[in-house]
């Protein structure tokens, strides 16, 4: 199976108590097992992520909604999302009380 990089229609990110949570949604044709993954094993600022899925012969334009959480030692102000059209910067909503 071929992994395909996706460009979600909606994406949001929040941080609370050491956990970064990313939510993404959209519609794709012929893609299954859609997930959010870290795009780098190195500590890069802003942290880089991607939404990807596996190509399938399924016919149809299907909606998806995915969420993933990542441990993070600090409260990031933004993340970078790799897409087929280039990198999108997403502002992270901090839910940590100061």
N, CA, C and O atoms as a GROMACS GRO file, in nm:
protein
  392
    1UNK      N    1   0.083  -0.118   0.000
    1UNK     CA    2   0.000   0.000   0.000
    1UNK      C    3   0.088   0.125   0.000
    1UNK      O    4   0.193   0.129   0.064
    2UNK      N    5   0.044   0.225  -0.071
    2UNK     CA    6   0.115   0.351  -0.079
    2UNK      C    7   0.058   0.450   0.023
    2UNK      O    8  -0.063   0.466   0.034
    3UNK      N    9   0.147   0.516   0.095
    3UNK     CA   10   0.105   0.619   0.189
    3UNK      C   11   0.096   0.753   0.117
    3UNK      O   12   0.186   0.791   0.042
    4UNK      N   13  -0.015   0.824   0.140
    4UNK     CA   14  -0.041   0.951   0.072
    4UNK      C   15  -0.048   1.063   0.175
    4UNK      O   16  -0.111   1.048   0.280
    5UNK      N   17   0.017   1.173   0.146
    5UNK     CA   18   0.012   1.292   0.229
    5UNK      C   19  -0.117   1.367   0.198
    5UNK      O   20  -0.148   1.390   0.081
    6UNK      N   21  -0.193   1.405   0.301
    6UNK     CA   22  -0.324   1.469   0.282
    6UNK      C   23  -0.321   1.615   0.324
    6UNK      O   24  -0.231   1.659   0.396
    7UNK      N   25  -0.420   1.689   0.276
    7UNK     CA   26  -0.437   1.830   0.311
    7UNK      C   27  -0.575   1.846   0.373
    7UNK      O   28  -0.672   1.867   0.300
    8UNK      N   29  -0.586   1.837   0.506
    8UNK     CA   30  -0.718   1.842   0.569
    8UNK      C   31  -0.788   1.976   0.547
    8UNK      O   32  -0.724   2.080   0.533
    9UNK      N   33  -0.921   1.971   0.544
    9UNK     CA   34  -1.001   2.093   0.529
    9UNK      C   35  -0.999   2.174   0.658
    9UNK      O   36  -0.996   2.297   0.654
   10UNK      N   37  -1.002   2.106   0.773
   10UNK     CA   38  -0.999   2.172   0.904
   10UNK      C   39  -0.893   2.107   0.989
   10UNK      O   40  -0.876   1.985   0.988
   11UNK      N   41  -0.819   2.190   1.064
   11UNK     CA   42  -0.719   2.137   1.158
   11UNK      C   43  -0.714   2.229   1.279
   11UNK      O   44  -0.721   2.351   1.266
   12UNK      N   45  -0.701   2.169   1.396
   12UNK     CA   46  -0.686   2.247   1.519
   12UNK      C   47  -0.589   2.174   1.610
   12UNK      O   48  -0.569   2.053   1.599
   13UNK      N   49  -0.528   2.251   1.700
   13UNK     CA   50  -0.433   2.194   1.795
   13UNK      C   51  -0.450   2.261   1.930
   13UNK      O   52  -0.476   2.381   1.939
   14UNK      N   53  -0.437   2.181   2.035
   14UNK     CA   54  -0.444   2.236   2.171
   14UNK      C   55  -0.339   2.168   2.257
   14UNK      O   56  -0.294   2.056   2.228
   15UNK      N   57  -0.300   2.238   2.364
   15UNK     CA   58  -0.198   2.187   2.455
   15UNK      C   59  -0.250   2.196   2.598
   15UNK      O   60  -0.302   2.300   2.639
   16UNK      N   61  -0.234   2.086   2.673
   16UNK     CA   62  -0.273   2.087   2.813
   16UNK      C   63  -0.193   1.983   2.889
   16UNK      O   64  -0.186   1.866   2.849
   17UNK      N   65  -0.132   2.025   2.997
   17UNK     CA   66  -0.062   1.935   3.090
   17UNK      C   67   0.038   1.842   3.021
   17UNK      O   68   0.039   1.722   3.047
   18UNK      N   69   0.120   1.897   2.933
   18UNK     CA   70   0.223   1.818   2.868
   18UNK      C   71   0.179   1.737   2.748
   18UNK      O   72   0.257   1.658   2.694
   19UNK      N   73   0.054   1.754   2.704
   19UNK     CA   74   0.001   1.679   2.590
   19UNK      C   75  -0.047   1.774   2.481
   19UNK      O   76  -0.129   1.862   2.506
   20UNK      N   77   0.006   1.756   2.360
   20UNK     CA   78  -0.039   1.829   2.242
   20UNK      C   79  -0.141   1.741   2.170
   20UNK      O   80  -0.110   1.627   2.135
   21UNK      N   81  -0.262   1.793   2.148
   21UNK     CA   82  -0.366   1.718   2.078
   21UNK      C   83  -0.398   1.788   1.948
   21UNK      O   84  -0.423   1.909   1.945
   22UNK      N   85  -0.395   1.712   1.840
   22UNK     CA   86  -0.422   1.765   1.706
   22UNK      C   87  -0.545   1.695   1.651
   22UNK      O   88  -0.557   1.573   1.658
   23UNK      N   89  -0.637   1.774   1.596
   23UNK     CA   90  -0.758   1.721   1.532
   23UNK      C   91  -0.761   1.768   1.388
   23UNK      O   92  -0.731   1.884   1.359
   24UNK      N   93  -0.796   1.677   1.297
   24UNK     CA   94  -0.804   1.711   1.155
   24UNK      C   95  -0.925   1.643   1.093
   24UNK      O   96  -0.964   1.533   1.134
   25UNK      N   97  -0.984   1.710   0.994
   25UNK     CA   98  -1.098   1.650   0.924
   25UNK      C   99  -1.098   1.698   0.779
   25UNK      O  100  -1.038   1.799   0.744
   26UNK      N  101  -1.167   1.621   0.697
   26UNK     CA  102  -1.177   1.655   0.556
   26UNK      C  103  -1.249   1.545   0.481
   26UNK      O  104  -1.322   1.466   0.540
   27UNK      N  105  -1.228   1.539   0.351
   27UNK     CA  106  -1.286   1.437   0.263
   27UNK      C  107  -1.176   1.387   0.170
   27UNK      O  108  -1.096   1.467   0.121
   28UNK      N  109  -1.172   1.258   0.147
   28UNK     CA  110  -1.072   1.201   0.058
   28UNK      C  111  -1.134   1.090  -0.026
   28UNK      O  112  -1.230   1.025   0.016
   29UNK      N  113  -1.078   1.069  -0.142
   29UNK     CA  114  -1.122   0.962  -0.230
   29UNK      C  115  -1.015   0.855  -0.236
   29UNK      O  116  -0.899   0.884  -0.267
   30UNK      N  117  -1.053   0.731  -0.208
   30UNK     CA  118  -0.960   0.619  -0.219
   30UNK      C  119  -0.849   0.618  -0.116
   30UNK      O  120  -0.738   0.576  -0.147
   31UNK      N  121  -0.876   0.665   0.007
   31UNK     CA  122  -0.775   0.666   0.113
   31UNK      C  123  -0.837   0.607   0.240
   31UNK      O  124  -0.948   0.643   0.279
   32UNK      N  125  -0.763   0.516   0.305
   32UNK     CA  126  -0.809   0.457   0.431
   32UNK      C  127  -0.700   0.473   0.537
   32UNK      O  128  -0.591   0.522   0.510
   33UNK      N  129  -0.733   0.432   0.657
   33UNK     CA  130  -0.638   0.437   0.770
   33UNK      C  131  -0.572   0.574   0.783
   33UNK      O  132  -0.449   0.583   0.793
   34UNK      N  133  -0.651   0.677   0.784
   34UNK     CA  134  -0.601   0.815   0.793
   34UNK      C  135  -0.554   0.840   0.936
   34UNK      O  136  -0.622   0.803   1.032
   35UNK      N  137  -0.439   0.905   0.950
   35UNK     CA  138  -0.378   0.926   1.080
   35UNK      C  139  -0.294   1.053   1.081
   35UNK      O  140  -0.258   1.106   0.976
   36UNK      N  141  -0.264   1.102   1.201
   36UNK     CA  142  -0.175   1.216   1.220
   36UNK      C  143  -0.045   1.161   1.278
   36UNK      O  144  -0.047   1.087   1.376
   37UNK      N  145   0.067   1.198   1.217
   37UNK     CA  146   0.196   1.148   1.262
   37UNK      C  147   0.295   1.263   1.276
   37UNK      O  148   0.281   1.367   1.212
   38UNK      N  149   0.395   1.242   1.360
   38UNK     CA  150   0.504   1.338   1.370
   38UNK      C  151   0.591   1.322   1.246
   38UNK      O  152   0.622   1.210   1.205
   39UNK      N  153   0.631   1.434   1.187
   39UNK     CA  154   0.709   1.429   1.063
   39UNK      C  155   0.859   1.428   1.089
   39UNK      O  156   0.938   1.416   0.996
   40UNK      N  157   0.898   1.440   1.215
   40UNK     CA  158   1.041   1.445   1.246
   40UNK      C  159   1.068   1.381   1.382
   40UNK      O  160   0.989   1.396   1.475
   41UNK      N  161   1.179   1.309   1.390
   41UNK     CA  162   1.221   1.253   1.518
   41UNK      C  163   1.308   1.350   1.596
   41UNK      O  164   1.341   1.326   1.712
   42UNK      N  165   1.345   1.459   1.532
   42UNK     CA  166   1.429   1.561   1.594
   42UNK      C  167   1.343   1.669   1.658
   42UNK      O  168   1.232   1.695   1.611
   43UNK      N  169   1.392   1.731   1.765
   43UNK     CA  170   1.317   1.842   1.827
   43UNK      C  171   1.328   1.970   1.743
   43UNK      O  172   1.424   2.046   1.758
   44UNK      N  173   1.231   1.992   1.657
   44UNK     CA  174   1.228   2.108   1.567
   44UNK      C  175   1.124   2.206   1.617
   44UNK      O  176   1.021   2.166   1.671
   45UNK      N  177   1.149   2.335   1.601
   45UNK     CA  178   1.052   2.439   1.636
   45UNK      C  179   1.010   2.513   1.511
   45UNK      O  180   1.097   2.563   1.440
   46UNK      N  181   0.885   2.524   1.480
   46UNK     CA  182   0.775   2.456   1.550
   46UNK      C  183   0.774   2.306   1.517
   46UNK      O  184   0.827   2.266   1.413
   47UNK      N  185   0.715   2.224   1.604
   47UNK     CA  186   0.707   2.080   1.576
   47UNK      C  187   0.632   2.056   1.445
   47UNK      O  188   0.536   2.127   1.414
   48UNK      N  189   0.675   1.956   1.369
   48UNK     CA  190   0.618   1.930   1.236
   48UNK      C  191   0.539   1.799   1.239
   48UNK      O  192   0.585   1.698   1.291
   49UNK      N  193   0.418   1.805   1.181
   49UNK     CA  194   0.330   1.689   1.174
   49UNK      C  195   0.275   1.676   1.034
   49UNK      O  196   0.291   1.766   0.951
   50UNK      N  197   0.212   1.563   1.007
   50UNK     CA  198   0.144   1.542   0.878
   50UNK      C  199   0.022   1.454   0.898
   50UNK      O  200   0.016   1.372   0.989
   51UNK      N  201  -0.075   1.472   0.809
   51UNK     CA  202  -0.192   1.386   0.804
   51UNK      C  203  -0.172   1.297   0.682
   51UNK      O  204  -0.152   1.347   0.571
   52UNK      N  205  -0.176   1.167   0.702
   52UNK     CA  206  -0.151   1.075   0.592
   52UNK      C  207  -0.247   0.958   0.598
   52UNK      O  208  -0.310   0.932   0.701
   53UNK      N  209  -0.257   0.887   0.486
   53UNK     CA  210  -0.343   0.770   0.478
   53UNK      C  211  -0.290   0.674   0.375
   53UNK      O  212  -0.197   0.706   0.301
   54UNK      N  213  -0.351   0.557   0.370
   54UNK     CA  214  -0.309   0.454   0.276
   54UNK      C  215  -0.400   0.453   0.154
   54UNK      O  216  -0.523   0.453   0.167
   55UNK      N  217  -0.339   0.452   0.038
   55UNK     CA  218  -0.415   0.448  -0.087
   55UNK      C  219  -0.487   0.313  -0.098
   55UNK      O  220  -0.431   0.208  -0.066
   56UNK      N  221  -0.612   0.319  -0.144
   56UNK     CA  222  -0.693   0.198  -0.159
   56UNK      C  223  -0.775   0.209  -0.287
   56UNK      O  224  -0.802   0.320  -0.333
   57UNK      N  225  -0.814   0.097  -0.344
   57UNK     CA  226  -0.896   0.103  -0.466
   57UNK      C  227  -1.043   0.136  -0.438
   57UNK      O  228  -1.123   0.137  -0.532
   58UNK      N  229  -1.080   0.162  -0.314
   58UNK     CA  230  -1.219   0.193  -0.280
   58UNK      C  231  -1.266   0.316  -0.358
   58UNK      O  232  -1.193   0.415  -0.370
   59UNK      N  233  -1.386   0.308  -0.411
   59UNK     CA  234  -1.442   0.418  -0.488
   59UNK      C  235  -1.535   0.498  -0.397
   59UNK      O  236  -1.617   0.441  -0.326
   60UNK      N  237  -1.521   0.629  -0.400
   60UNK     CA  238  -1.607   0.716  -0.321
   60UNK      C  239  -1.528   0.827  -0.258
   60UNK      O  240  -1.407   0.818  -0.239
   61UNK      N  241  -1.600   0.932  -0.224
   61UNK     CA  242  -1.542   1.051  -0.162
   61UNK      C  243  -1.593   1.052  -0.019
   61UNK      O  244  -1.708   1.089   0.006
   62UNK      N  245  -1.507   1.011   0.076
   62UNK     CA  246  -1.551   0.985   0.212
   62UNK      C  247  -1.498   1.088   0.311
   62UNK      O  248  -1.384   1.134   0.298
   63UNK      N  249  -1.581   1.126   0.410
   63UNK     CA  250  -1.534   1.218   0.514
   63UNK      C  251  -1.445   1.144   0.612
   63UNK      O  252  -1.456   1.022   0.629
   64UNK      N  253  -1.357   1.219   0.677
   64UNK     CA  254  -1.276   1.163   0.784
   64UNK      C  255  -1.260   1.266   0.895
   64UNK      O  256  -1.269   1.387   0.873
   65UNK      N  257  -1.235   1.214   1.014
   65UNK     CA  258  -1.206   1.297   1.130
   65UNK      C  259  -1.108   1.216   1.215
   65UNK      O  260  -1.139   1.105   1.258
   66UNK      N  261  -0.990   1.273   1.239
   66UNK     CA  262  -0.887   1.203   1.316
   66UNK      C  263  -0.835   1.292   1.427
   66UNK      O  264  -0.839   1.415   1.418
   67UNK      N  265  -0.785   1.228   1.531
   67UNK     CA  266  -0.726   1.299   1.644
   67UNK      C  267  -0.606   1.220   1.691
   67UNK      O  268  -0.608   1.097   1.692
   68UNK      N  269  -0.502   1.291   1.730
   68UNK     CA  270  -0.383   1.226   1.785
   68UNK      C  271  -0.326   1.314   1.895
   68UNK      O  272  -0.335   1.436   1.890
   69UNK      N  273  -0.266   1.249   1.994
   69UNK     CA  274  -0.204   1.321   2.105
   69UNK      C  275  -0.056   1.284   2.112
   69UNK      O  276  -0.018   1.170   2.089
   70UNK      N  277   0.026   1.384   2.145
   70UNK     CA  278   0.169   1.366   2.151
   70UNK      C  279   0.221   1.429   2.280
   70UNK      O  280   0.183   1.541   2.312
   71UNK      N  281   0.308   1.359   2.355
   71UNK     CA  282   0.368   1.422   2.473
   71UNK      C  283   0.460   1.536   2.429
   71UNK      O  284   0.533   1.522   2.331
   72UNK      N  285   0.455   1.645   2.500
   72UNK     CA  286   0.535   1.762   2.464
   72UNK      C  287   0.582   1.826   2.594
   72UNK      O  288   0.501   1.853   2.683
   73UNK      N  289   0.711   1.850   2.606
   73UNK     CA  290   0.769   1.903   2.728
   73UNK      C  291   0.748   2.052   2.748
   73UNK      O  292   0.783   2.106   2.853
   74UNK      N  293   0.691   2.118   2.649
   74UNK     CA  294   0.668   2.263   2.660
   74UNK      C  295   0.538   2.299   2.590
   74UNK      O  296   0.482   2.218   2.516
   75UNK      N  297   0.491   2.418   2.612
   75UNK     CA  298   0.366   2.468   2.554
   75UNK      C  299   0.399   2.536   2.421
   75UNK      O  300   0.440   2.652   2.420
   76UNK      N  301   0.381   2.466   2.308
   76UNK     CA  302   0.415   2.528   2.179
   76UNK      C  303   0.311   2.632   2.139
   76UNK      O  304   0.192   2.616   2.168
   77UNK      N  305   0.354   2.737   2.075
   77UNK     CA  306   0.261   2.840   2.029
   77UNK      C  307   0.201   2.805   1.893
   77UNK      O  308   0.092   2.849   1.858
   78UNK      N  309   0.275   2.723   1.817
   78UNK     CA  310   0.227   2.681   1.686
   78UNK      C  311   0.293   2.550   1.647
   78UNK      O  312   0.395   2.511   1.703
   79UNK      N  313   0.231   2.483   1.548
   79UNK     CA  314   0.288   2.363   1.489
   79UNK      C  315   0.292   2.384   1.338
   79UNK      O  316   0.222   2.470   1.284
   80UNK      N  317   0.373   2.305   1.272
   80UNK     CA  318   0.378   2.307   1.125
   80UNK      C  319   0.313   2.179   1.075
   80UNK      O  320   0.336   2.071   1.129
   81UNK      N  321   0.232   2.191   0.972
   81UNK     CA  322   0.165   2.076   0.911
   81UNK      C  323   0.212   2.064   0.767
   81UNK      O  324   0.187   2.154   0.686
   82UNK      N  325   0.279   1.953   0.735
   82UNK     CA  326   0.322   1.929   0.597
   82UNK      C  327   0.202   1.884   0.516
   82UNK      O  328   0.127   1.796   0.558
   83UNK      N  329   0.182   1.947   0.399
   83UNK     CA  330   0.073   1.910   0.309
   83UNK      C  331   0.128   1.900   0.167
   83UNK      O  332   0.241   1.943   0.143
   84UNK      N  333   0.053   1.844   0.074
   84UNK     CA  334   0.100   1.838  -0.065
   84UNK      C  335   0.124   1.978  -0.124
   84UNK      O  336   0.205   1.993  -0.215
   85UNK      N  337   0.055   2.079  -0.072
   85UNK     CA  338   0.068   2.216  -0.124
   85UNK      C  339   0.176   2.296  -0.052
   85UNK      O  340   0.203   2.411  -0.088
   86UNK      N  341   0.239   2.237   0.049
   86UNK     CA  342   0.341   2.310   0.126
   86UNK      C  343   0.309   2.303   0.274
   86UNK      O  344   0.217   2.232   0.316
   87UNK      N  345   0.384   2.376   0.352
   87UNK     CA  346   0.368   2.373   0.497
   87UNK      C  347   0.266   2.476   0.544
   87UNK      O  348   0.270   2.592   0.503
   88UNK      N  349   0.173   2.432   0.629
   88UNK     CA  350   0.075   2.521   0.691
   88UNK      C  351   0.114   2.539   0.837
   88UNK      O  352   0.152   2.442   0.904
   89UNK      N  353   0.106   2.660   0.887
   89UNK     CA  354   0.131   2.688   1.028
   89UNK      C  355  -0.003   2.693   1.100
   89UNK      O  356  -0.095   2.762   1.056
   90UNK      N  357  -0.015   2.620   1.210
   90UNK     CA  358  -0.138   2.611   1.288
   90UNK      C  359  -0.110   2.664   1.429
   90UNK      O  360  -0.018   2.617   1.496
   91UNK      N  361  -0.188   2.759   1.473
   91UNK     CA  362  -0.175   2.813   1.608
   91UNK      C  363  -0.228   2.711   1.709
   91UNK      O  364  -0.334   2.651   1.688
   92UNK      N  365  -0.154   2.692   1.817
   92UNK     CA  366  -0.192   2.596   1.922
   92UNK      C  367  -0.266   2.672   2.032
   92UNK      O  368  -0.216   2.773   2.084
   93UNK      N  369  -0.382   2.624   2.068
   93UNK     CA  370  -0.460   2.682   2.176
   93UNK      C  371  -0.414   2.621   2.309
   93UNK      O  372  -0.422   2.500   2.328
   94UNK      N  373  -0.365   2.705   2.399
   94UNK     CA  374  -0.316   2.658   2.528
   94UNK      C  375  -0.432   2.646   2.625
   94UNK      O  376  -0.506   2.742   2.648
   95UNK      N  377  -0.447   2.528   2.683
   95UNK     CA  378  -0.551   2.503   2.782
   95UNK      C  379  -0.490   2.492   2.922
   95UNK      O  380  -0.558   2.456   3.018
   96UNK      N  381  -0.361   2.524   2.932
   96UNK     CA  382  -0.290   2.519   3.059
   96UNK      C  383  -0.309   2.650   3.133
   96UNK      O  384  -0.285   2.757   3.078
   97UNK      N  385  -0.352   2.641   3.258
   97UNK     CA  386  -0.368   2.764   3.336
   97UNK      C  387  -0.232   2.811   3.386
   97UNK      O  388  -0.148   2.730   3.424
   98UNK      N  389  -0.213   2.941   3.384
   98UNK     CA  390  -0.084   2.999   3.425
   98UNK      C  391  -0.097   3.065   3.559
   98UNK      O  392   0.000   3.120   3.611
   0.00000   0.00000   0.00000
